[in-house]
Every structure is written in structure tokens, then in C-alpha cells.
Amino acid sequence: MALASLLWRKDTQCQAFVKKVIMSPLFKIIMISTISMNAFLLVLWTDYETRYNLFKFGEISEIIFVSIYSAEFYMKVYVDPINYWKDGYNLLDVMMIVNLSIPYALRKIKGKHYPYLNIADGMQSLRILKLITYSRGIRTLITAIGQTAYTVASVLTLLFILMYIFAVLGFCLFGGPDGGNLNNWGNLAQAFFTLFSLATVDGWTDLQGKLDDQNFALSRAFSITFILFASFIFLSMFVGVMIIHTEDSIKKFERELMLERHMTLLKEKQVIMKRQQEEVSRLMQTQKNVDYRSFTELVENFKRTLRHTDPMVLDDFGTSLPFIDVYLSTLDNQDTTIHKLQELYYEIVHVLGLMLEDLPKKRQSHFSVKVDDELRGVGSLEAVRPE
């Protein structure tokens, strides 16, 4: 109880208001625009003449950007000072705030001519990482990369073992001091770098050409075997693992979006039904006080309170989107079937017409006489039939 009383806040209304501001789309748009503008200006400051001509503007804009970032940090900490530090993306924002203060601290402590001050200024390009906090798509990709860490580490470990074996083997075969290729295979470090070029298939023909010029017997078998293992197997396995986990994360992200939309629709339904229930209750209360001529008059007054933009709250299966999609597809299939039946009917009529043209004239006249007799018989029956 004592801990709960300590954690209890008296400014709940102000906290709720600040939280509403932080979660609003307008606040996100402002922050994304600020970060993008800051990144654009950092690109402009890489040109010395532009930086010299707009020096005052650069100082003022820097103060504005730092103020906005600091205000965002204090607002988030004010809303939830405990859980704020449990989110990794919030910790990234804290690192960006610390990164902002490094150049100012170095200038105050070490002076403007400190040799490593350029590195601190270059690290200000990391500010664009704040966009990750406001982009769910980027966070989804980062989550996918985090889920593949163990599998990717295993693949890279196997690749390192393969490179270690081939580096030692290449050093022994091609890196000897007597007539060996010392530039590429002279020691283990150079052998590793050469194998990395072979694994990425970047300029491997030039490397192989140097070995061929020195007439190494097993050089081609060595290069082809390593490229098959490193590039076609391990690197392809690495790409496949990344694609699989990325697809899983994207599907999870889409499911979360669908769930959020469903919850939003439920909230809208509840708001509409609550408003309509309140309106009906008010009308019923009015009916008690004022005598209406009929119930129809009461309903007509209720209809006037409805707006044409109000969505209809329906729970029937026939109003769901999957049913409508299946129903429309069924109608399309029916139209296709009817069209095919019409084409078949036209073909039958055409064939019958050709068959009539091929009949002998006598048979055709006999057939026509027989048809006329049948038609007369049908007419006489209709005449005899009582009314």
C-alpha cells in the first residue's frame, strides 16, 4: 500500500493529455518532418561554402532541433517514467540525446581544435535513426533480423570454419616463400582477405589468373571448390534464412494491423450504439412527458436524429466482407457459364442449319409437309379444346 501510494500520481489528467499528444498522428508527423529536415541540413553542411554562408541559420536550426528532441524525451519520460526505460527504441532515443551533447561537451572541455572533434560531428548523422521509432515497417524488419541472430551466427560460424580450413590450405599451397603468391597468400591474414574476395565472387578471375601465371597445379580446383561451398551454399543459406524470417515478421505485422482495425471498428460500433441508445432513452423519456399521437410519430422523430454518414451496425454473416467476396465471385462464374451455354446453343443451331441444307429436296419437302400436318393437327386440337 505504501508503494502504491508513492506511485500514485495527482496529475493524472495532465498525464493523460500529454500521452494523447504523444500518440496523436500530428505529433508523429511533426517528429518525422523534424528528423527528415535535420538529416537534409546535415547533408548541406557537408559543403564548406554552404556551411560558411549559412552559419547563423545552422546554429539556430541546431538549437531548434535539439530543443524538439529534448522536449520529446521529457514528454515521454513524464508520461511513463518507469516503463520508458524498458523499451529498446526509447533507449535508442536516449543514446541520440547523449550523442547530441558530445560535440558541445568536447568544445567546452577540449576546445575547438580538438583532433577528434570531427568524429563527434560525423556521429551526428546517427540522428536519422530516430525515424525507427516512428516507422513500424522498419521495426518489423529489425525484429526479423533479431530473430535470425542465432541462425545467422551458426551459418557465419560454419563459413568462418570453411575459410579457416581453406586459408591454411591456400597458404601451404600458394604462399610459399619460393615462387609463391606472397601478395595474396603470403600469410594467414592475406589468405583470409583473398578468400573473402572469392566468397563474394568479386574479381576472382584476376586472382585465379595470377595463380595460373605461376603454374600452380591445383589452383583451379581449389578456387572452384571454395566458391561452390562459400558462395553457392553458405551465402545462399544466409539469404534464405533472412527471407524466411522476414516473411514471418511481415505476416505477423499484417495480423497485428488487422487486429487493430478490428478493434477500431468495435470501438466505433460501441460509440454508435451508445449514442443511439442514449437518443432512444431520451425520446422515451420525452414520450412520458409529452403525449404523442402514435408510435410512428416517435420513430419519425428518432429518424431525424440519424445522419446519413452513420455506419450501419450489423453482425449478420451476409454483411461480412468474405461472404460478399465469395458471392461476387459466384456471380462472375454464373455469368461465364451462361455465356458458354449461349455459345454452345449458337453452335448447335448452326450445325442443324447445315444439316438441313444437306438433306435432299424431296426428303426436305416431305419433312416440311409432315411438319405442316402436325401443325394443323395441333391447331385443330386447340380449336376443339373447350374454353
Buried (B, 14 or more C-beta within 10 A) or exposed (E): EEEEEEEEEEEEEEBEEBBEEBEEEEBBEEBBEBBEEBBEBBEEBEEEEBBEEBEEEBEEBBEEBBEBBEEBBEBBBBBBEEEBEEEEEBEBBBEBBEBBEBBEEBBEEEEEEBEEBEEBBEEBBEBBBBBBBBEEEEBBBBBBBEBBEEBBEEBEEBBEEBBBEBBEBBBEBBBEEEEBBEEBBBEBEBBBEBBBBBBEEEEBEEBBEBBEEEEBEEBEEBBEEBBEBBBEBBBEBBEEBBEBBBEBBBEEBEEEEEEEEEEEEEEEBEEBEEEBEEBEEEBEEEBEEEEBEEEEEBEEBBEEEEEEEEEEEEEEEEEEEEEEEEEEEEEEEEEEEEEEEEEEEEEEEEEEEEEEEEEEEEEEEEEEEEEEEEEEEEEEEEEEEEE
